[in-house]
Amino acid sequence: MSEKGEVDLTGAKQNTGVWLVKVPKYLAQQWAKAPGRGEVGKIRICKKGNQGKPEVSFTLNEELTTIEGIEDKTVSAPRDHPFTMQSVGGQMLAVFTESSSDKLALEGVVVQRAECRPAVSESYMKLKRLQIEESSKPARLSQQLLKPVTTNYKPVAIHDYNREYERKKKEEGKRARSDKQQVLDMLFSAFEKHQYYNIKDLVDITKQPVTYLKEILRDIGIYNVKGTHKNTWELKPEYRHYQAEEKTDE
């Protein structure tokens, strides 16, 4: 829609009346296949007597009756479609179109509602049966493979992330536990240089297994779970002894 909200009301001035018609999904799909969006069929309007309601029907062009893709079969769409006429019911309905320049235009006011239904025939019953069978198929089907699939994903004995995990696990197992006092000395020496360390750096400094190192850290340290130094360790207040330049104001 244009920024000013302008609407072309030429259709209102011409008092153009339009029909609002509901059609089956397959019929709309067949219409879309018409070459150059040309003629798709013919509408017949027959009026019985002076006061009788008009009988309206639509006949689909024969070249548009072929429906493909249902269960890999080709079926024919019914050609004859009688209309069930309905009143507008006191509603004010209108049809608008929008141009490529986002300009809205009033095409006309709805003066008649109708439903286009296929006439019951052998071709229609076959179409409905195939549509029901197609919709009831499971989304996934098992299939027996006669030979190995070489164009898709190939299973591997071990993934890269599992290989890395095993490597770290073996490396962890090779680390021998040192005497607790020796580990404490290394930790205190490290914390004299910096106030905060993550566990990976402390493992590299002490060369100790993570589980064993955390047991010792719980005795002398505090693990920060939030704030600027989240996920790092620091000494408990009673063990702190930092170099002057490493102290922070609290």
Secondary structure, 3 states (H helix, E strand, C coil): CCCCCCEECHHHHCCCEEEEEECCHHHHHHHHCCHHHCCCEEEEEEECCCCCCEEEEEEECHHHCEEEEECCEEEECCCEEEEEEECCCCCCCEEEEECCCCCEEEEEEEEEEEEECCCCCHHHHHHHHHHHHHHCCCCCCCCCCCCCCCCCCCCCCCCHHHHHHHHHHHHHHHCCCCCHHHHHHHHHHHHHHCCCECHHHHHHHHCCCHHHHHHHHHHHEEEECCCCCCCEEEECHHHCCCCHHHCCCC
